[in-house]
Amino acid sequence: MRTRLFIGLVIAASICSAAAAGIAYGFSTSVLPGLDRVEPRASIASMQGIIAAAASNVLFLLLLIGSAVLAVAVGLIAAVRLRSPGSVYLLLGAMCTLAAGFVTLVFNVPMDKHLSSLAVEKLSVIDAGREWQDFADPWMVWNYVRCVSGLVGAALLAVGLWKRCQQSSVAPSRRGGGQLGGVNPPGSG
């Protein structure tokens, strides 16, 4: 695979992973804590609206799906070239990014679906409070997991790329036998 294309894939995967983690971080630090401050029926209704908006937002879905697809591509290439510099970091970064997507699909999305299925107007204050806590507490735990996984994934992808680029910038001078990057230094004839 062409080096520039691979570098582009790694950069895109790292950015997408970090952006998805940033969205998760925003939910953990402001959205859910803010919803916890209002009456549970209002919290549920608001979160239902947020879930519906996210599910119909093409850019949001593209970010989540794109980060997974890019992570798979980078991970496969890194696995095939495992002995190349930085490949272990790239593979681990891809795995962390995929872990964030896995957590989203296996834990957060089912909780979102359950909350979205509730008829808020039919819930008593007590039932709404119970439903909200049954949703919010575990959802936040898994949201932190996907946030940390995405950030660690982005960082590992960046480190892997740096190590790969660092090695490739050193390699030509080693092969050139005294030449700088395969080019004769001025005055070396």
C-alpha positions in Angstrom: 0.0 0.0 0.0 1.3 3.4 -0.8 2.8 5.2 2.2 0.9 8.4 1.8 -2.4 6.6 1.6 -1.6 4.6 4.7 -0.5 7.7 6.6 -3.8 9.3 5.5 -5.8 6.3 6.8 -4.0 6.4 10.2 -4.5 10.2 10.5 -8.2 9.9 9.6 -8.6 7.0 12.0 -6.9 8.9 14.9 -9.0 12.0 14.3 -12.3 10.1 14.1 -11.5 8.1 17.2 -10.6 11.3 19.1 -13.7 13.1 17.8 -16.0 10.2 18.8 -14.3 10.1 22.2 -14.8 13.9 22.5 -18.5 13.5 21.9 -18.7 10.8 24.6 -16.7 13.1 26.9 -19.2 15.9 26.4 -22.1 13.6 27.3 -20.3 12.4 30.4 -19.4 15.9 31.6 -22.3 18.0 30.7 -25.3 16.4 29.0 -26.2 13.6 31.5 -25.2 15.6 34.6 -27.4 18.4 33.3 -30.3 16.0 32.7 -29.8 14.7 36.2 -30.7 18.2 37.5 -34.2 18.2 36.2 -37.3 16.1 37.0 -36.9 12.5 35.7 -39.7 12.7 33.2 -38.1 15.7 31.7 -34.8 14.0 31.7 -36.2 11.0 29.9 -38.1 13.1 27.3 -34.9 15.2 26.7 -32.7 12.1 26.3 -35.3 10.6 23.9 -35.0 13.7 21.8 -31.2 13.6 21.9 -31.2 9.9 20.9 -33.6 10.5 18.0 -31.5 13.4 16.8 -28.3 11.4 17.0 -29.9 8.4 15.2 -30.9 10.6 12.3 -27.7 12.7 12.1 -25.8 11.5 9.0 -22.5 13.2 10.1 -22.7 11.7 13.6 -23.4 8.2 12.2 -20.7 8.6 9.6 -18.2 9.6 12.3 -19.0 6.5 14.4 -19.1 4.1 11.4 -16.1 5.7 9.8 -13.9 5.4 12.9 -14.7 1.7 13.0 -14.1 1.1 9.3 -10.8 3.1 9.4 -9.7 1.3 12.5 -10.3 -2.1 10.8 -8.3 -1.0 7.8 -5.4 0.3 9.8 -5.5 -2.7 12.1 -5.4 -5.2 9.3 -2.5 -3.4 7.6 -0.6 -3.1 10.8 -1.2 -6.8 11.6 0.1 -7.8 8.1 3.2 -5.6 8.7 3.6 -6.3 12.4 7.4 -6.2 12.2 7.4 -2.7 10.8 8.1 0.1 13.2 5.1 1.4 15.0 2.8 -1.5 13.9 2.2 -2.8 17.4 1.0 0.7 18.4 -1.1 1.0 15.3 -2.7 -2.4 16.0 -3.4 -1.6 19.6 -4.8 1.8 18.7 -7.1 0.2 16.1 -8.2 -2.3 18.7 -9.0 0.4 21.3 -10.9 2.4 18.7 -12.9 -0.7 17.8 -13.5 -1.4 21.5 -15.2 2.0 21.8 -17.5 1.1 18.9 -18.2 -2.3 20.4 -19.2 -0.8 23.7 -21.4 1.6 21.9 -23.2 -1.1 20.0 -23.4 -3.7 22.8 -24.2 -1.5 25.8 -25.1 2.1 25.0 -27.4 1.5 22.0 -29.6 -1.1 23.7 -30.0 1.2 26.7 -30.9 4.0 24.3 -33.5 1.8 22.6 -35.1 0.9 26.0 -35.3 4.5 27.1 -36.7 5.6 23.7 -39.4 3.0 24.0 -40.8 4.5 27.2 -44.1 6.5 27.1 -43.0 9.4 29.3 -46.5 10.7 29.8 -47.7 7.4 31.3 -44.8 7.1 33.9 -45.4 8.2 37.5 -42.7 10.4 39.1 -41.4 7.3 41.0 -41.3 5.1 37.9 -39.7 7.8 35.9 -37.0 8.3 38.6 -36.3 4.5 38.7 -36.2 4.3 34.9 -33.9 7.3 34.7 -31.5 5.9 37.3 -31.6 2.5 35.7 -30.6 4.2 32.4 -28.2 7.0 33.5 -25.9 5.2 35.9 -24.9 2.2 33.7 -25.0 4.3 30.6 -22.5 6.7 32.1 -20.1 3.9 33.1 -20.1 2.5 29.6 -19.9 6.0 28.1 -16.7 6.6 30.1 -15.3 3.3 28.9 -15.9 4.2 25.2 -14.5 7.7 25.8 -11.3 6.4 27.4 -11.0 3.6 24.7 -11.4 6.2 21.9 -8.8 8.6 23.4 -6.3 5.8 24.1 -6.9 4.5 20.6 -6.3 7.9 19.0 -3.1 8.4 21.1 -1.8 4.9 20.2 -2.5 5.5 16.5 -0.6 8.8 16.7 2.3 7.1 18.4 2.4 4.3 15.9 2.4 6.7 13.0 5.1 8.8 14.6 7.3 5.7 15.1 6.7 4.6 11.6 7.5 8.0 10.1 10.5 8.4 12.4 11.9 5.1 11.3 11.3 5.8 7.6 13.0 9.2 7.9 16.1 7.5 9.4 16.1 4.5 7.1 17.2 6.2 3.8 20.4 7.6 5.4 21.3 4.2 6.7 20.9 2.6 3.3 22.6 5.5 1.5 26.0 4.7 3.0 26.9 8.2 4.1 24.3 10.0 2.0 21.6 12.1 3.5 18.2 10.5 2.6 19.7 8.9 -0.5 21.0 12.2 -1.9 24.7 13.0 -2.0 25.6 15.8 0.3 26.9 19.0 -1.4 30.6 18.7 -2.4 30.6 14.9 -2.1 31.0 14.5 -5.9 
